[in-house]
Amino acid sequence: MTFNESSLSFSFDENWIIKPFDKHPFYQAISGQGFKGVDFIGIYKKETLVLIEVKNYHRRSISPVPPNITDILGSNPPLVNAFIDKIDDSELLINTVYKYFQRKKRYPIYQFLWRLFPKELFLKRKWAFWSKVYELFEKGGSNLHFVLWLELEQEYDLLSKQEVSIMPSKLQKVFKNYFTKPCQIYIASITNNPYQRNLIVENNS
């Protein structure tokens, strides 16, 4: 399954059940209340929850205007709080969707089916997908991944090569200090893809 986001194409193979979170009907129903979810939410290899936020600061070939890099400037770049807010809001959205399905009259039947059969058999159904997402988020640990997909030029007028090169590790350190829930944090890119065998990302700009 392939999606386009920020002039990048994301091709997820059969190991993923993936949703463009910020375009999902559940998200759109409450986004007007000030919530901002991540770009993608998915279950990877049936047992890992992955939340992906995409930021592409490459120059776009279709635009003569250089990329706006104000989000990645300074000792505490605005991108830090933007990513943290989107993860926090995504957790609230996951809880909201889960509670929505719990109120459904058929939910006891769903629970009964889950006790009888492996949950993985139902993951393509909405109620099963969101229940599994909630379960994995609450559990945390190595099967909970927060991913900032960050595409950068080698350098910018306001950022040297060295500053650009250390930015991923700098951001990862900040995020590890913030998130208290046990999780794996990745600053990913086309050249640093933690899912490279199962996710192909290409630059369309």
Helices and strands as residue ranges (DSSP letters): E 2-5, E 8-12, E 16-20, G 21-23, H 25-30, G 31-33, E 40-44, E 48-56, G 70-72, H 78-102, H 107-116, G 119-122, H 126-139, G 141-143, E 144-151, H 161-178, E 184-188, E 199-203
